[in-house]
Amino acid sequence: MEDSLCDPQSSVAVGVDIGGTKINSGIITCQGEVLYSYSLPTLAGKVNVVDRVVEAIDAVLDKLPKHPTLKGIGVGTAGQVDWKTGSIRFANDLLPGYTGTPLREILQERFRLPIYVDNDVNVLALTEKVLGSGQGADHFLCLALGTGVGGVVVTNGKIVHGAWGGAGEIGHMSVNYKGLPCICGNIGCLEQYASGTGIAKLMNDRLADLPGVEHVPVNAKEVVDLWLNGDVLAAEVMDEVIASLGSAIASLLHIFNPERIVLGGGVAEVGEPLISRLRLEVKRRAMPSLFEDVRIESALQRTLSGMIGAGLQVWEYSE
């Protein structure tokens, strides 16, 4: 790649979303429009992750005109990211050997473009800021309720990164100091109650306690479906989920005084049945003055939201 590829005034950039199973890359505009996209399996543990990222970027660059110019490349990735250096501070077993990877340095050497690297939940917040429920809000919080619980704090229109990029671990704030042990080492973390994994475990534990009844393990989606259809046991589980989530959000309102709470991830896809109950729970727990103007809303549900937000970093942090 030549230095001439870089044009600080360009209206297009590359966005890359790195997950444990799939890598999405694309050419996007500053408005979040996707011009081209490409997807390939990560093949984690079988091939080098960075080699797959380079392949994904090359694939979309090949779709550009003969003499393209780009503002830069933005990457959103699973794992903890040292935001100042663009290296991977920690990644779990979904991405073996990824911990310690100097991702920004490698990609800058390869493509000779400005490179921005952040974790996958933070870049989703940029998509919300530009295209979704965060539009027009200078202060909002994002919670991603998926396999785990991710979080992002946006203050004065900027993502709060903390000392090195680890801020916003909302899933690991304790909502029950005598609660369930968490893989992080804490007790009673929100992730144990409001993640897809946690919801499934809560339900399966209850089913296992039923005397003389054999049961087939259920997943979080099945628990939610049972709840929506009036199942008593699923309702008990979802009551616990909503109480835990409501407790966490009320605490966050008291700490950050946001305008909006944006809920994304697979668990939040149920939409208004969950959001409406959650509003009532937060109202019950929060100071009226801090709750009264807060909107609790669902996130933008788009397959390529992570890739779009990754690319939007190029405008967010170059200004």
ChimeraX attribute file (.defattr): number of C-alpha atoms within 10 A of each C-alpha:
attribute: neighborCount
match mode: 1-to-1
recipient: residues
	/A:1	10
	/A:2	9
	/A:3	10
	/A:4	12
	/A:5	17
	/A:6	20
	/A:7	17
	/A:8	17
	/A:9	9
	/A:10	15
	/A:11	14
	/A:12	27
	/A:13	28
	/A:14	29
	/A:15	32
	/A:16	31
	/A:17	29
	/A:18	26
	/A:19	20
	/A:20	20
	/A:21	12
	/A:22	14
	/A:23	24
	/A:24	24
	/A:25	33
	/A:26	29
	/A:27	26
	/A:28	23
	/A:29	20
	/A:30	19
	/A:31	14
	/A:32	21
	/A:33	13
	/A:34	20
	/A:35	13
	/A:36	15
	/A:37	21
	/A:38	15
	/A:39	16
	/A:40	14
	/A:41	14
	/A:42	23
	/A:43	16
	/A:44	19
	/A:45	14
	/A:46	9
	/A:47	11
	/A:48	15
	/A:49	23
	/A:50	17
	/A:51	10
	/A:52	19
	/A:53	22
	/A:54	16
	/A:55	15
	/A:56	23
	/A:57	24
	/A:58	14
	/A:59	17
	/A:60	19
	/A:61	20
	/A:62	10
	/A:63	14
	/A:64	13
	/A:65	8
	/A:66	8
	/A:67	7
	/A:68	15
	/A:69	20
	/A:70	21
	/A:71	24
	/A:72	27
	/A:73	29
	/A:74	29
	/A:75	31
	/A:76	29
	/A:77	25
	/A:78	20
	/A:79	22
	/A:80	19
	/A:81	28
	/A:82	21
	/A:83	20
	/A:84	14
	/A:85	16
	/A:86	22
	/A:87	21
	/A:88	23
	/A:89	19
	/A:90	16
	/A:91	19
	/A:92	13
	/A:93	11
	/A:94	15
	/A:95	22
	/A:96	15
	/A:97	15
	/A:98	23
	/A:99	17
	/A:100	13
	/A:101	18
	/A:102	17
	/A:103	21
	/A:104	23
	/A:105	14
	/A:106	16
	/A:107	20
	/A:108	15
	/A:109	11
	/A:110	12
	/A:111	19
	/A:112	18
	/A:113	22
	/A:114	18
	/A:115	23
	/A:116	28
	/A:117	26
	/A:118	27
	/A:119	24
	/A:120	25
	/A:121	25
	/A:122	27
	/A:123	28
	/A:124	28
	/A:125	32
	/A:126	28
	/A:127	28
	/A:128	22
	/A:129	21
	/A:130	17
	/A:131	19
	/A:132	19
	/A:133	23
	/A:134	26
	/A:135	14
	/A:136	13
	/A:137	16
	/A:138	15
	/A:139	19
	/A:140	31
	/A:141	26
	/A:142	28
	/A:143	26
	/A:144	25
	/A:145	22
	/A:146	20
	/A:147	17
	/A:148	18
	/A:149	26
	/A:150	22
	/A:151	22
	/A:152	25
	/A:153	24
	/A:154	24
	/A:155	17
	/A:156	11
	/A:157	16
	/A:158	16
	/A:159	21
	/A:160	16
	/A:161	19
	/A:162	10
	/A:163	10
	/A:164	14
	/A:165	20
	/A:166	16
	/A:167	15
	/A:168	22
	/A:169	14
	/A:170	22
	/A:171	23
	/A:172	22
	/A:173	18
	/A:174	21
	/A:175	23
	/A:176	14
	/A:177	12
	/A:178	9
	/A:179	15
	/A:180	18
	/A:181	13
	/A:182	15
	/A:183	11
	/A:184	8
	/A:185	9
	/A:186	14
	/A:187	19
	/A:188	20
	/A:189	26
	/A:190	26
	/A:191	30
	/A:192	28
	/A:193	29
	/A:194	29
	/A:195	26
	/A:196	24
	/A:197	19
	/A:198	22
	/A:199	26
	/A:200	23
	/A:201	19
	/A:202	21
	/A:203	22
	/A:204	20
	/A:205	11
	/A:206	13
	/A:207	18
	/A:208	14
	/A:209	10
	/A:210	10
	/A:211	7
	/A:212	7
	/A:213	8
	/A:214	10
	/A:215	10
	/A:216	8
	/A:217	13
	/A:218	14
	/A:219	16
	/A:220	23
	/A:221	16
	/A:222	14
	/A:223	23
	/A:224	22
	/A:225	13
	/A:226	15
	/A:227	18
	/A:228	15
	/A:229	11
	/A:230	11
	/A:231	13
	/A:232	11
	/A:233	15
	/A:234	25
	/A:235	18
	/A:236	14
	/A:237	22
	/A:238	22
	/A:239	16
	/A:240	16
	/A:241	23
	/A:242	21
	/A:243	20
	/A:244	24
	/A:245	23
	/A:246	23
	/A:247	21
	/A:248	20
	/A:249	24
	/A:250	21
	/A:251	18
	/A:252	18
	/A:253	21
	/A:254	14
	/A:255	10
	/A:256	15
	/A:257	19
	/A:258	23
	/A:259	21
	/A:260	22
	/A:261	23
	/A:262	23
	/A:263	23
	/A:264	26
	/A:265	22
	/A:266	16
	/A:267	22
	/A:268	24
	/A:269	19
	/A:270	15
	/A:271	14
	/A:272	13
	/A:273	11
	/A:274	18
	/A:275	18
	/A:276	12
	/A:277	14
	/A:278	22
	/A:279	19
	/A:280	12
	/A:281	20
	/A:282	23
	/A:283	17
	/A:284	14
	/A:285	16
	/A:286	19
	/A:287	14
	/A:288	11
	/A:289	10
	/A:290	17
	/A:291	21
	/A:292	11
	/A:293	12
	/A:294	17
	/A:295	15
	/A:296	21
	/A:297	21
	/A:298	22
	/A:299	25
	/A:300	19
	/A:301	14
	/A:302	9
	/A:303	9
	/A:304	19
	/A:305	21
	/A:306	29
	/A:307	31
	/A:308	36
	/A:309	32
	/A:310	36
	/A:311	36
	/A:312	31
	/A:313	27
	/A:314	26
	/A:315	19
	/A:316	14
	/A:317	10
	/A:318	11
	/A:319	6
